[in-house]
Amino acid sequence: MTEDVAIVGAGAAGSGAAYALRDAPVDVTVFEKSRGVCGRAATRRREGCRYDHGANYVKTDDERVTTLLTDELDADGLVDIEEPVWTFDAEGTIAEGRDADERKLTYADGITGLAKRLFDETDATVHRETRVTEPVREDGRWRLYDADATDLGAFDTLLLTPPAPQTADLLGNANWEHSVRRDIREAVAVVPYRTIVTAVLHYPFEVDWPYYALVNTDKEHDVGWVSREECKDGHVPDGESLLVVQMGGDWSVAHYDDPDAETTAAAADAVATLVDDDRLADPDWTDTQHWRYALPEGGVDDAIEAATDHGLYFAGDWVAGESRVHAALRSGLETGEAIADEV
């Protein structure tokens, strides 16, 4: 008998779980609140450029995920970022990073191509711009509703993959009369998150740096990360530069509600000072993204394991306890397999 599985969230974890369930006797329905897929591993297009304005790439220090990207999925357009990542400190002192064996992978059409390729291998139905707000436990199944109280259907199994604070909200809204609900919600709600404001800065010239990106190692600088999208094949036209600047956690919290123009001006000035290049203070076009729940800074305890007895599962980087795309994807794959084993 075919069972119905609902996945909330079409990010790396949700798409990974759908992929893991592709051969199981289940019908998978995915609900994604945004217009696109892949969550915080997101890509935008503008004026001939593609840019990954959230997660920048997938590290290859997880053998299973690496094999998935390079051998199992369509590898057409897979991009290997060859330039290194260097470091800087609170004083803005730049140094070479430590050599690492891991590759840095994305796609010519953007990192969002990861989820697209995963879903392409499945028969999952993906409903975009659909925000699940209330799960109801009735007759041993999960019935889901959106903000307009629209009935989205009933499912034997429910997998929640949004960031922990949003998952905690869903559990708080859940019509589920069971003693474990409160303990599970409390365990999820206390997972700490870092807020990040991202500025995208474009220039009609190409900068000449010996590195792909700079990362602040002491978390004491206004800038947390700056990278060059032109190091990714297919992202930026020749002779141009596009910088993705992720501001530091303290700065992002203090300036989260600032107007976009102020955010990009501050980011441009900070980067120009950091690399000692006054030209970078004047980008010819800009973009921004505010990530309130950008990166988990801890994991969840074992309380969530009790949910599986009630057809409820969780996946994501916060479940894995590591704020990396490969960790979220691995969590989704393993959770999908766990669900398949119970069918």
Backbone hydrogen bonds in HBPLUS format (Angstrom, degrees):
<---DONOR---> <-ACCEPTOR-->    atom                        ^
c    i                          cat <-CA-CA->   ^        H-A-AA   ^      H-
h    n   atom  resd res      DA  || num        DHA   H-A  angle D-A-AA Bond
n    s   type  num  typ     dist DA aas  dist angle  dist       angle   num
A0003-GLU N   A0025-PRO O   3.21 MM  22  6.73 156.1  2.27 143.6 144.4     1
A0027-ASP N   A0003-GLU O   2.77 MM  24  6.19 154.5  1.83 158.5 166.5     2
A0156-ASP N   A0004-ASP O   2.85 MM 152  5.31 129.7  2.11 129.7 143.9     3
A0157-THR N   A0004-ASP O   3.19 MM 153  6.59 154.1  2.26 156.1 160.9     4
A0005-VAL N   A0027-ASP O   2.87 MM  22  6.04 172.0  1.87 157.8 158.6     5
A0029-THR N   A0005-VAL O   2.90 MM  24  6.28 159.3  1.94 164.6 171.6     6
A0006-ALA N   A0157-THR O   2.92 MM 151  6.27 166.9  1.94 156.8 159.5     7
A0159-LEU N   A0006-ALA O   2.83 MM 153  6.16 159.3  1.88 160.8 167.9     8
A0007-ILE N   A0029-THR O   2.85 MM  22  6.21 158.4  1.90 155.4 159.8     9
A0031-PHE N   A0007-ILE O   2.86 MM  24  6.28 159.1  1.91 163.2 169.2    10
A0008-VAL N   A0159-LEU O   2.87 MM 151  6.24 167.7  1.88 172.0 176.1    11
A0161-THR N   A0008-VAL O   3.06 MM 153  5.92 150.1  2.15 156.1 162.9    12
A0009-GLY N   A0031-PHE O   2.79 MM  22  5.82 159.2  1.83 148.8 155.7    13
A0038-CYS N   A0010-ALA O   2.84 MM  28  5.67 166.9  1.86 130.5 132.8    14
A0015-SER N   A0011-GLY O   2.87 MM   4  5.91 169.5  1.88 156.8 160.2    15
A0016-GLY N   A0012-ALA O   2.93 MM   4  5.86 147.3  2.04 135.3 145.1    16
A0017-ALA N   A0013-ALA O   2.91 MM   4  6.12 154.1  1.97 148.5 155.0    17
A0018-ALA N   A0014-GLY O   3.04 MM   4  6.29 160.4  2.08 146.3 151.5    18
A0019-TYR N   A0015-SER O   2.99 MM   4  6.17 153.2  2.06 142.8 150.1    19
A0020-ALA N   A0016-GLY O   2.97 MM   4  6.25 155.0  2.04 145.8 152.4    20
A0021-LEU N   A0017-ALA O   3.05 MM   4  6.28 133.0  2.28 142.5 155.0    21
A0021-LEU N   A0018-ALA O   3.19 MM   3  5.10 132.9  2.42  92.6 105.4    22
A0022-ARG N   A0019-TYR O   3.16 MM   3  5.19 166.5  2.18 109.5 112.3    23
A0024-ALA N   A0021-LEU O   3.08 MM   3  5.14 156.7  2.13 107.3 114.7    24
A0026-VAL N   A0024-ALA O   2.77 MM   2  5.52 138.1  1.95 106.7  93.6    25
A0125-THR N   A0028-VAL O   2.99 MM  97  6.40 163.6  2.02 156.0 156.1    26
A0030-VAL N   A0125-THR O   2.72 MM  95  6.03 168.5  1.73 163.9 167.1    27
A0127-HIS N   A0030-VAL O   2.75 MM  97  6.00 175.7  1.75 166.5 165.1    28
A0032-GLU N   A0127-HIS O   2.87 MM  95  6.08 172.8  1.88 163.7 162.7    29
A0129-GLU N   A0032-GLU O   2.78 MM  97  5.90  96.8  2.48 138.6 158.9    30
A0130-THR N   A0032-GLU O   2.87 MM  98  5.52 171.9  1.88 132.0 133.8    31
A0129-GLU N   A0034-SER O   2.89 MM  95  4.81 157.6  1.94 133.7 131.9    32
A0041-ALA N   A0038-CYS O   2.90 MM   3  5.30 151.1  1.99 146.9 144.8    33
A0055-ALA N   A0040-ARG O   2.86 MM  15  6.09 159.5  1.90 141.9 148.2    34
A0044-ARG N   A0051-TYR O   2.98 MM   7  5.52 156.3  2.03 147.8 153.6    35
A0051-TYR N   A0044-ARG O   2.99 MM   7  5.52 154.6  2.06 149.9 155.7    36
A0046-ARG N   A0049-CYS O   2.93 MM   3  5.24 155.8  1.99 142.5 148.8    37
A0049-CYS N   A0046-ARG O   2.82 MM   3  5.24 159.0  1.86 119.6 126.9    38
A0050-ARG N   A0235-HIS O   2.74 MM 185  4.60 155.8  1.80 136.1 142.5    39
A0058-VAL N   A0105-LEU O   2.73 MM  47  5.05 157.2  1.78 144.2 152.3    40
A0105-LEU N   A0058-VAL O   3.00 MM  47  5.05 177.9  2.00 139.7 140.4    41
A0060-THR N   A0103-ARG O   3.20 MM  43  5.32 133.1  2.43 148.0 149.1    42
A0066-THR N   A0062-ASP O   2.93 MM   4  6.14 162.6  1.96 159.4 165.2    43
A0067-THR N   A0063-GLU O   2.94 MM   4  6.08 163.7  1.97 149.8 153.5    44
A0068-LEU N   A0064-ARG O   3.02 MM   4  6.23 151.9  2.10 142.7 150.8    45
A0069-LEU N   A0065-VAL O   3.01 MM   4  6.30 160.9  2.05 153.9 157.1    46
A0070-THR N   A0066-THR O   2.92 MM   4  6.06 165.5  1.94 156.5 160.8    47
A0071-ASP N   A0067-THR O   2.82 MM   4  5.31 152.6  1.89 140.8 147.1    48
A0072-GLU N   A0067-THR O   3.25 MM   5  6.65 146.7  2.37 145.7 152.8    49
A0073-LEU N   A0068-LEU O   2.92 MM   5  6.01 159.6  1.96 171.7 170.8    50
A0078-LEU N   A0075-ALA O   3.02 MM   3  5.25 158.0  2.07 133.7 129.9    51
A0108-ALA N   A0077-GLY O   2.73 MM  31  5.09 150.9  1.81 144.4 154.6    52
A0079-VAL N   A0106-THR O   2.74 MM  27  5.14 176.1  1.74 138.0 138.9    53
A0106-THR N   A0079-VAL O   2.99 MM  27  5.14 153.5  2.06 141.9 149.5    54
A0081-ILE N   A0104-LYS O   2.87 MM  23  5.37 174.0  1.88 164.8 165.2    55
A0212-TYR N   A0084-PRO O   2.73 MM 128  5.50 157.6  1.78 152.3 160.4    56
A0086-TRP N   A0213-ALA O   2.83 MM 127  6.20 160.3  1.87 163.7 158.1    57
A0215-VAL N   A0086-TRP O   2.96 MM 129  6.44 144.5  2.09 140.2 149.6    58
A0087-THR N   A0095-ALA O   2.90 MM   8  5.32 166.8  1.92 159.4 162.7    59
A0095-ALA N   A0087-THR O   2.88 MM   8  5.32 158.8  1.92 143.3 147.5    60
A0088-PHE N   A0215-VAL O   3.05 MM 127  6.19 138.9  2.23 141.8 139.8    61
A0217-THR N   A0088-PHE O   3.17 MM 129  6.39 150.6  2.26 160.2 169.1    62
A0089-ASP N   A0093-THR O   3.29 MM   4  5.58 135.7  2.49 126.3 137.5    63
A0092-GLY N   A0089-ASP O   2.87 MM   3  5.21 158.4  1.91 113.6 120.7    64
A0110-GLY N   A0107-TYR O   2.83 MM   3  4.83 159.1  1.87 108.2 112.0    65
A0113-GLY N   A0110-GLY O   2.95 MM   3  5.72 162.2  1.98 119.2 125.1    66
A0114-LEU N   A0111-ILE O   3.00 MM   3  5.79 170.8  2.01 122.1 125.1    67
A0116-LYS N   A0112-THR O   3.37 MM   4  6.70 165.5  2.39 148.0 152.3    68
A0117-ARG N   A0113-GLY O   2.94 MM   4  5.98 158.9  1.98 143.3 148.1    69
A0118-LEU N   A0114-LEU O   3.04 MM   4  6.32 155.2  2.10 148.2 155.5    70
A0119-PHE N   A0115-ALA O   2.89 MM   4  6.09 171.2  1.89 159.2 160.6    71
A0120-ASP N   A0116-LYS O   2.95 MM   4  6.08 146.2  2.07 142.5 152.3    72
A0121-GLU N   A0118-LEU O   3.14 MM   3  5.54 148.7  2.24 107.1 115.8    73
A0122-THR N   A0119-PHE O   2.96 MM   3  5.24 164.8  1.98 116.2 119.5    74
A0133-THR N   A0145-TYR O   2.92 MM  12  6.09 167.8  1.94 151.7 155.7    75
A0134-GLU N   A0145-TYR O   3.21 MM  11  5.18 162.0  2.25 142.6 140.6    76
A0145-TYR N   A0134-GLU O   2.98 MM  11  5.18 139.7  2.14 138.5 150.5    77
A0175-ASN N   A0135-PRO O   2.86 MM  40  6.32 151.0  1.95 154.2 162.6    78
A0136-VAL N   A0143-ARG O   2.73 MM   7  5.03 152.3  1.81 150.1 159.1    79
A0143-ARG N   A0136-VAL O   2.79 MM   7  5.03 168.1  1.81 153.2 154.8    80
A0137-ARG N   A0175-ASN O   2.95 MM  38  6.19 169.4  1.96 149.0 150.7    81
A0138-GLU N   A0141-ARG O   2.98 MM   3  5.48 157.4  2.03 149.8 156.3    82
A0141-ARG N   A0138-GLU O   2.96 MM   3  5.48 157.2  2.01 117.6 124.8    83
A0142-TRP N   A0155-PHE O   2.73 MM  13  5.07 169.8  1.74 153.8 157.2    84
A0155-PHE N   A0142-TRP O   2.74 MM  13  5.07 147.6  1.84 132.3 143.2    85
A0144-LEU N   A0153-GLY O   3.06 MM   9  5.92 159.7  2.10 165.1 166.7    86
A0152-LEU N   A0144-LEU O   2.77 MM   8  5.27 170.7  1.78 153.5 154.0    87
A0146-ASP N   A0150-THR O   3.18 MM   4  5.43 145.1  2.31 134.4 144.5    88
A0149-ALA N   A0146-ASP O   2.92 MM   3  5.22 153.6  1.99 119.9 121.3    89
A0158-LEU N   A0311-GLY O   2.83 MM 153  6.18 162.7  1.86 165.6 170.7    90
A0313-TYR N   A0158-LEU O   2.85 MM 155  6.23 156.1  1.91 159.2 164.6    91
A0160-LEU N   A0313-TYR O   2.96 MM 153  6.30 166.4  1.98 145.9 145.6    92
A0315-ALA N   A0160-LEU O   3.19 MM 155  6.53 148.3  2.29 149.9 150.8    93
A0166-GLN N   A0163-PRO O   3.00 MM   3  5.54 120.7  2.36 116.1 130.1    94
A0167-THR N   A0163-PRO O   2.93 MM   4  6.16 153.8  2.00 154.0 161.6    95
A0168-ALA N   A0164-ALA O   2.81 MM   4  5.99 155.5  1.86 154.5 160.8    96
A0169-ASP N   A0165-PRO O   3.08 MM   4  6.36 145.6  2.21 136.6 145.3    97
A0170-LEU N   A0166-GLN O   3.09 MM   4  6.39 154.3  2.16 142.0 148.2    98
A0171-LEU N   A0167-THR O   2.98 MM   4  6.31 156.2  2.04 149.6 156.1    99
A0172-GLY N   A0168-ALA O   2.85 MM   4  6.08 144.6  1.97 142.2 152.8   100
A0173-ASN N   A0169-ASP O   2.94 MM   4  6.23 140.3  2.10 145.1 155.4   101
A0174-ALA N   A0170-LEU O   3.00 MM   4  6.06 114.4  2.45 135.2 151.8   102
A0174-ALA N   A0171-LEU O   3.24 MM   3  4.92 146.4  2.36  91.0 100.9   103
A0178-HIS N   A0176-TRP O   3.07 MM   2  5.89 121.4  2.43 109.5  93.4   104
A0181-ARG N   A0178-HIS O   3.22 MM   3  5.77 154.0  2.29 113.9 120.9   105
A0184-ILE N   A0180-VAL O   2.97 MM   4  6.14 165.4  1.99 161.3 165.3   106
A0185-ARG N   A0181-ARG O   2.91 MM   4  6.09 167.5  1.93 155.0 158.7   107
A0186-GLU N   A0182-ARG O   2.98 MM   4  6.13 164.4  2.00 152.0 156.1   108
A0187-ALA N   A0183-ASP O   3.05 MM   4  6.22 153.9  2.12 144.1 151.1   109
A0188-VAL N   A0184-ILE O   3.06 MM   4  6.32 153.9  2.13 151.0 157.7   110
A0189-ALA N   A0185-ARG O   2.85 MM   4  5.98 160.7  1.89 154.7 160.5   111
A0191-VAL N   A0188-VAL O   3.29 MM   3  5.85 170.9  2.30 118.5 120.9   112
A0297-GLU N   A0192-PRO O   2.81 MM 105  5.37 169.0  1.82 137.3 139.6   113
A0194-ARG N   A0295-LEU O   2.78 MM 101  5.17 155.9  1.83 147.2 155.5   114
A0294-ALA N   A0194-ARG O   3.02 MM 100  5.73 137.2  2.21 149.6 160.7   115
A0295-LEU N   A0194-ARG O   3.36 MM 101  5.17 158.3  2.41 134.0 140.0   116
A0196-ILE N   A0291-TRP O   2.98 MM  95  5.21 164.6  2.00 149.1 151.9   117
A0291-TRP N   A0196-ILE O   2.81 MM  95  5.21 163.3  1.84 165.2 166.8   118
A0247-MET N   A0197-VAL O   2.96 MM  50  5.62 168.8  1.98 166.2 163.5   119
A0198-THR N   A0289-GLN O   2.76 MM  91  5.09 177.9  1.76 166.7 166.0   120
A0289-GLN N   A0198-THR O   2.96 MM  91  5.09 144.5  2.09 142.9 145.3   121
A0199-ALA N   A0245-VAL O   2.76 MM  46  5.07 165.2  1.78 152.7 156.7   122
A0245-VAL N   A0199-ALA O   2.76 MM  46  5.07 172.1  1.77 169.0 167.9   123
A0200-VAL N   A0287-ASP O   2.75 MM  87  4.83 165.2  1.77 146.5 144.4   124
A0287-ASP N   A0200-VAL O   2.97 MM  87  4.83 138.3  2.15 133.8 138.3   125
A0201-LEU N   A0243-LEU O   2.88 MM  42  5.09 164.5  1.90 150.1 155.4   126
A0243-LEU N   A0201-LEU O   2.77 MM  42  5.09 160.9  1.80 155.8 155.4   127
A0202-HIS N   A0285-TRP O   2.98 MM  83  5.43 160.0  2.02 175.3 171.2   128
A0284-ASP N   A0202-HIS O   2.89 MM  82  5.94 144.0  2.02 150.7 159.3   129
A0203-TYR N   A0241-SER O   2.83 MM  38  5.17 157.7  1.88 157.6 156.2   130
A0241-SER N   A0203-TYR O   3.12 MM  38  5.17 166.8  2.14 142.0 144.2   131
A0228-ARG N   A0212-TYR O   2.99 MM  16  5.65 146.2  2.11 155.8 166.5   132
A0214-LEU N   A0226-VAL O   2.85 MM  12  5.39 153.7  1.92 154.5 163.4   133
A0226-VAL N   A0214-LEU O   3.06 MM  12  5.39 152.6  2.14 149.5 154.3   134
A0216-ASN N   A0224-GLY O   3.01 MM   8  5.09 172.3  2.01 138.5 138.5   135
A0248-GLY N   A0222-ASP O   2.69 MM  26  5.07 174.5  1.69 131.8 133.6   136
A0224-GLY N   A0246-GLN O   2.82 MM  22  5.58 148.8  1.91 143.6 153.6   137
A0225-TRP N   A0246-GLN O   3.02 MM  21  5.03 140.8  2.18 147.1 150.0   138
A0246-GLN N   A0225-TRP O   2.83 MM  21  5.03 153.0  1.90 139.6 148.6   139
A0227-SER N   A0244-VAL O   3.02 MM  17  5.31 148.3  2.13 134.4 144.3   140
A0244-VAL N   A0227-SER O   2.96 MM  17  5.31 156.5  2.02 144.1 151.8   141
A0231-CYS N   A0228-ARG O   3.20 MM   3  5.87 166.8  2.22 116.1 120.0   142
A0229-GLU N   A0242-LEU O   2.91 MM  13  5.53 168.4  1.92 172.9 170.7   143
A0232-LYS N   A0229-GLU O   2.99 MM   3  5.60 163.8  2.02 120.7 124.0   144
A0235-HIS N   A0232-LYS O   3.13 MM   3  5.75 153.0  2.21 148.1 145.2   145
A0240-GLU N   A0237-PRO O   3.28 MM   3  5.93 142.0  2.44 142.7 140.9   146
A0252-SER N   A0248-GLY O   2.84 MM   4  5.95 160.8  1.88 154.8 161.0   147
A0253-VAL N   A0249-GLY O   3.04 MM   4  6.26 156.9  2.10 150.8 155.8   148
A0254-ALA N   A0250-ASP O   3.08 MM   4  6.26 165.7  2.10 150.6 154.6   149
A0255-HIS N   A0251-TRP O   2.93 MM   4  6.03 144.0  2.06 151.1 160.6   150
A0258-ASP N   A0255-HIS O   3.07 MM   3  5.24 167.6  2.08 114.1 117.2   151
A0262-GLU N   A0259-PRO O   3.06 MM   3  5.44 124.1  2.39 106.9 120.3   152
A0263-THR N   A0259-PRO O   3.10 MM   4  6.44 155.6  2.16 152.6 160.2   153
A0264-THR N   A0260-ASP O   2.95 MM   4  6.23 169.0  1.96 162.4 162.8   154
A0265-ALA N   A0261-ALA O   3.06 MM   4  6.08 153.0  2.13 138.8 146.6   155
A0266-ALA N   A0262-GLU O   2.99 MM   4  6.07 161.1  2.03 145.5 150.5   156
A0267-ALA N   A0263-THR O   2.96 MM   4  6.18 159.2  2.01 149.8 155.9   157
A0268-ALA N   A0264-THR O   2.90 MM   4  5.97 161.8  1.93 145.8 150.9   158
A0269-ASP N   A0265-ALA O   2.99 MM   4  6.16 162.5  2.02 148.5 153.2   159
A0270-ALA N   A0266-ALA O   2.98 MM   4  6.12 158.4  2.03 145.6 151.9   160
A0271-VAL N   A0267-ALA O   2.96 MM   4  6.15 161.0  1.99 152.8 157.2   161
A0272-ALA N   A0268-ALA O   2.94 MM   4  6.05 162.5  1.97 148.5 153.9   162
A0273-THR N   A0269-ASP O   3.03 MM   4  6.21 156.1  2.09 146.3 152.1   163
A0274-LEU N   A0270-ALA O   2.92 MM   4  6.09 156.8  1.98 143.0 150.1   164
A0275-VAL N   A0271-VAL O   3.00 MM   4  6.20 165.2  2.03 160.1 160.4   165
A0276-ASP N   A0272-ALA O   2.89 MM   4  5.53 108.0  2.42 129.3 145.2   166
A0277-ASP N   A0272-ALA O   2.91 MM   5  4.91 155.7  1.97 138.3 145.7   167
A0276-ASP N   A0273-THR O   3.30 MM   3  4.87 148.9  2.41  91.6 100.5   168
A0280-LEU N   A0277-ASP O   3.11 MM   3  5.97 155.9  2.17 124.3 129.1   169
A0281-ALA N   A0278-ASP O   3.13 MM   3  5.66 167.2  2.15 116.2 120.2   170
A0282-ASP N   A0279-ARG O   3.24 MM   3  5.99 166.2  2.26 119.7 122.3   171
A0305-GLU N   A0302-ASP O   3.02 MM   3  5.66 157.7  2.07 119.0 125.5   172
A0306-ALA N   A0303-ALA O   3.35 MM   3  6.10 158.9  2.40 117.2 121.2   173
A0307-ALA N   A0304-ILE O   3.02 MM   3  5.58 156.0  2.08 114.7 121.8   174
A0308-THR N   A0305-GLU O   3.36 MM   3  5.96 153.4  2.43 112.4 117.6   175
A0310-HIS N   A0307-ALA O   2.83 MM   3  5.41 159.9  1.87 119.2 125.9   176
A0312-LEU N   A0307-ALA O   3.21 MM   5  5.10 156.8  2.26 131.4 130.2   177
A0311-GLY N   A0308-THR O   3.21 MM   3  5.07 159.0  2.26 110.8 107.9   178
A0319-VAL N   A0316-GLY O   3.09 MM   3  5.22 135.0  2.30  99.7 111.9   179
A0320-ALA N   A0316-GLY O   3.04 MM   4  6.40 156.3  2.10 149.5 156.4   180
A0321-GLY N   A0317-ASP O   2.79 MM   4  5.88 128.2  2.06 134.8 149.3   181
A0322-GLU N   A0317-ASP O   3.13 MM   5  5.47 146.8  2.24 151.1 155.0   182
A0324-ARG N   A0322-GLU O   2.92 MM   2  5.72 135.9  2.12 105.1  92.3   183
A0327-ALA N   A0324-ARG O   3.13 MM   3  5.19 123.8  2.46  95.3 109.5   184
A0328-ALA N   A0324-ARG O   3.11 MM   4  6.48 156.5  2.16 151.9 157.6   185
A0329-LEU N   A0325-VAL O   2.90 MM   4  6.14 164.8  1.92 158.0 162.4   186
A0330-ARG N   A0326-HIS O   2.88 MM   4  5.96 159.7  1.92 141.2 147.3   187
A0331-SER N   A0327-ALA O   2.93 MM   4  6.08 156.8  1.99 143.6 150.1   188
A0332-GLY N   A0328-ALA O   2.98 MM   4  6.26 155.0  2.05 146.6 153.0   189
A0333-LEU N   A0329-LEU O   2.90 MM   4  6.20 162.0  1.93 155.3 160.1   190
A0334-GLU N   A0330-ARG O   2.94 MM   4  6.14 169.7  1.95 155.4 157.8   191
A0335-THR N   A0331-SER O   2.93 MM   4  6.03 155.6  1.99 146.3 153.5   192
A0336-GLY N   A0332-GLY O   2.86 MM   4  5.95 160.1  1.90 149.3 155.0   193
A0337-GLU N   A0333-LEU O   3.02 MM   4  6.26 154.5  2.08 146.0 152.9   194
A0338-ALA N   A0334-GLU O   2.97 MM   4  6.20 148.6  2.07 140.0 148.8   195
A0339-ILE N   A0335-THR O   2.94 MM   4  6.25 153.8  2.01 150.2 156.6   196
A0340-ALA N   A0336-GLY O   2.95 MM   4  6.22 159.3  1.99 146.7 152.7   197
A0341-ASP N   A0337-GLU O   2.95 MM   4  6.20 146.7  2.06 144.7 153.4   198
A0342-GLU N   A0339-ILE O   2.99 MM   3  5.26 140.7  2.15 104.1 115.6   199
A0343-VAL N   A0340-ALA O   3.26 MM   3  5.33 152.2  2.35 100.8 108.8   200
